[in-house]
Amino acid sequence: MTRLIGCGLAALLLLGSMHSVAQEPPLTGEPEVTIRQEGDKTVEEYRINGFLYAIKITPKNGAPYFLVAVDDDGNFTRADSPSGMRIPSWKIFEW
């Protein structure tokens, strides 16, 4: 009898947690793009939820390139394409 009550309580907890997960708003996959001219360059900034994660720079004479966010501190690295492979740089320890 105790086992049956335990299984029933576990099932109710599982159903309750699934209900709360289903009510979370979905994340938008559409970035907010800001385009501006800086001298002879066109600069496109890509943001999601206010976080600047990529910058595309198109010079007047030359190939466009991307600056991709490396961390949350505003550090960027140059990449030739936005889908290029980025090497993770986690902070393991610090002294």
C-alpha atoms as one frame of an Amber mdcrd trajectory, in Angstrom:
protein
   0.000   0.000   0.000   2.850   2.405   0.843   4.502   1.574  -2.451   1.290
   2.425  -4.351   0.967   5.786  -2.580   4.645   6.549  -3.318   4.206   5.768
  -7.022   1.074   7.935  -7.150   2.865  10.872  -5.548   5.821  10.492  -7.923
   3.461  10.503 -10.916   1.717  13.652  -9.663   5.034  15.432  -9.149   6.181
  14.442 -12.631   2.968  15.710 -14.236   3.154  18.961 -12.263   6.721  19.643
 -13.345   5.885  18.928 -16.994   2.998  21.408 -16.789   5.252  24.186 -15.471
   7.873  23.550 -18.188   5.241  23.759 -20.916   4.189  27.260 -19.772   7.621
  28.895 -20.261   7.701  31.348 -23.189   9.670  30.108 -26.196  12.957  31.809
 -27.039  12.924  33.812 -30.230  15.365  32.730 -32.884  15.215  36.008 -34.812
  18.161  38.327 -34.175  17.778  42.086 -33.993  19.979  43.603 -36.719  21.229
  47.208 -36.641  22.846  48.540 -39.836  24.902  51.725 -39.927  27.580  53.404
 -42.058  30.989  54.191 -40.568  33.102  56.022 -43.121  33.566  53.686 -46.074
  32.311  50.603 -44.155  28.865  49.152 -43.515  28.509  47.722 -39.990  25.736
  45.239 -39.122  25.269  44.362 -35.433  23.420  41.145 -34.522  21.758  40.965
 -31.094  19.509  38.464 -29.316  17.802  39.635 -26.115  20.107  42.679 -26.074
  23.323  40.596 -26.224  25.644  41.622 -29.087  26.966  38.320 -30.421  28.236
  39.164 -33.929  29.266  42.141 -36.055  29.500  41.981 -39.859  31.782  44.573
 -41.409  31.570  45.173 -45.149  34.312  47.502 -46.423  33.725  49.499 -49.606
  36.631  47.718 -51.316  37.128  44.212 -49.995  35.473  41.106 -48.671  33.098
  41.280 -45.692  34.194  39.722 -42.418  32.635  38.928 -39.059  33.611  39.718
 -35.494  32.131  37.030 -33.232  31.705  37.343 -29.450  34.143  35.196 -27.519
  32.712  35.818 -24.047  30.173  37.961 -22.175  32.733  40.716 -21.470  32.561
  42.241 -24.971  35.617  40.525 -26.433  35.384  39.634 -30.118  37.471  37.596
 -32.538  37.574  37.815 -36.308  35.949  35.028 -38.308  35.471  34.647 -42.055
  31.940  33.264 -41.703  29.383  33.296 -38.853  29.015  29.514 -38.906  32.771
  28.931 -38.604  34.139  26.774 -35.833  34.729  28.653 -32.588  37.002  27.185
 -29.952  35.434  27.214 -26.468  37.310  29.312 -23.926  35.987  28.451 -20.486
  37.571  29.830 -17.363  38.601  26.702 -15.413  40.291  28.455 -12.511  41.740
  31.855 -11.779  44.190  33.234  -9.258
